[in-house]
Structures are given as structure tokens and as C-alpha cells.
Amino acid sequence: MVEMGGKGSGRRPKPIEQKRRLGNPGKRKLPSQNAEVIVLPFRDIPEPHRPIATAYGRRMWDAVWLAGAAWLKPSMDSEIVLMACEAIDERVQLRNQVMLNPASWRERRGLRELDKQIASLLGQIGFAPSDRANLGIGESKNHEFHEIRARIQAKRDNASS
């Protein structure tokens, strides 16, 4: 018999951002919206190590690095970000084909698969509410790792000075 729900079931809790967006369907008390926000210093946007074909992909590259500056590491995350941007370039071309020929079901199906791939790639680097919650970068909570992260960031700041 498979156990559903409850503690130890492996289900992740719904992120607070998602509860707010849905109007708090469970009507449980949520933390105040005046939660502490940690602002990290802005980093320069790294250059991609392969060319990005269109302006759409380049806009995605810049937007991801700006929005994820607090947690993305160019040395580790640039390949996933670049793959997502290349997929965006491919998506623009494929969508144009679908729009010109609405009966092209293969291309439409490919477009939906590409959408899933893009969502998955962006999720891997924290651009979905549940993924941000798993990374601890959603709404600020008094989490047990908050102090550890602060010490790590302080060490990084001291090392880069």
C-alpha cells in the first residue's frame, strides 16, 4: 500500500509565493509580506562562451543573470543558462513556422516539447517558485541555514576583496 501525503511522504511544501498567487487556498496564516529581503551586490553579466543566435536569446541571457545574481555562479551555471537561451532562439524560429502553417502538428508538438525543456532548464537554476524554495531563495524565512549562508557569503566577500 502506498502512503499519500503527510510527513515523510516526499512531497515538497508549496512555496509561499505560490500560495499568495493562488489567494492562499488553505487559509493558513502566511508570514507577513514585510519579510526581510537580503540584497546582494550586483555582479557583471558574464559573456556567453558560445554565440547566441537572436536578440531573444540574448535578452534571456541578460535577464537570467540579472534576476539570478544572488545565487547563480558563472563558473557552474553558465552552460545551463546558455542551453536555455539557445532553446529560446530555437523556440522563436519554431513558433514562427507553427504560426505560418497552423496544420503543422509535428512542429506544434516540437514546440510544446521545447517549452517543457526550457521550463526544466530554468527550474534547474531556480526560476520556478518550488525550485527557489528548495534553494532557500524565495520569501525570507527564519530558516536554520540562513546564518550559514550569511557566513559563506561573508567569506566569499572577504576572499574577493
HUNOR-V539183 format. One record per residue. N is the residue number from 0. PHI is phi in whole degrees, 0 to 359 (none if undefined). OMEGA is omega as a letter, one per 30 degrees, with the letter a starting at -180 (999 if undefined). Layout:
n=<N	N>
phi=<PHI	PHI>
omega=<OMEGA	OMEGA>
//
This chain:
n=<0	1	2	3	4	5	6	7	8	9	10	11	12	13	14	15	16	17	18	19	20	21	22	23	24	25	26	27	28	29	30	31	32	33	34	35	36	37	38	39	40	41	42	43	44	45	46	47	48	49	50	51	52	53	54	55	56	57	58	59	60	61	62	63	64	65	66	67	68	69	70	71	72	73	74	75	76	77	78	79	80	81	82	83	84	85	86	87	88	89	90	91	92	93	94	95	96	97	98	99	100	101	102	103	104	105	106	107	108	109	110	111	112	113	114	115	116	117	118	119	120	121	122	123	124	125	126	127	128	129	130	131	132	133	134	135	136	137	138	139	140	141	142	143	144	145	146	147	148	149	150	151	152	153	154	155	156	157	158	159	160>
phi=<none	267	272	248	70	79	291	78	278	89	280	278	291	290	298	299	301	291	299	297	297	276	88	54	299	279	56	277	292	255	300	297	283	271	296	296	245	262	258	264	297	290	252	290	283	289	275	293	274	228	294	259	290	234	293	296	296	293	297	296	304	296	296	295	292	290	291	260	303	288	231	282	240	306	292	249	257	297	294	293	297	295	298	296	292	295	293	297	302	296	297	300	295	294	295	300	297	296	290	285	226	301	278	281	292	295	293	297	297	298	297	295	295	294	301	297	297	297	299	295	298	293	296	297	251	94	255	216	306	292	289	296	296	295	279	77	240	279	299	290	235	280	270	294	269	302	294	297	299	297	293	297	297	297	296	297	297	293	291	278	279>
omega=<a	a	a	l	l	a	l	a	l	l	l	l	l	l	a	l	a	l	l	a	a	a	l	a	a	l	l	l	l	l	a	l	l	a	a	l	l	l	l	a	l	l	l	l	a	l	l	a	l	l	l	a	a	l	l	l	a	l	l	l	a	a	a	a	l	a	a	a	a	a	a	l	a	a	a	a	a	a	l	l	a	l	l	l	l	l	l	l	l	a	l	a	a	l	l	l	a	a	l	a	a	a	a	a	l	l	l	l	l	l	l	l	l	l	l	l	l	l	l	l	l	l	a	a	l	a	l	a	a	l	l	l	l	l	a	a	l	l	a	l	l	a	a	a	a	a	l	l	l	l	l	l	l	l	l	l	l	a	a	a	999>
//
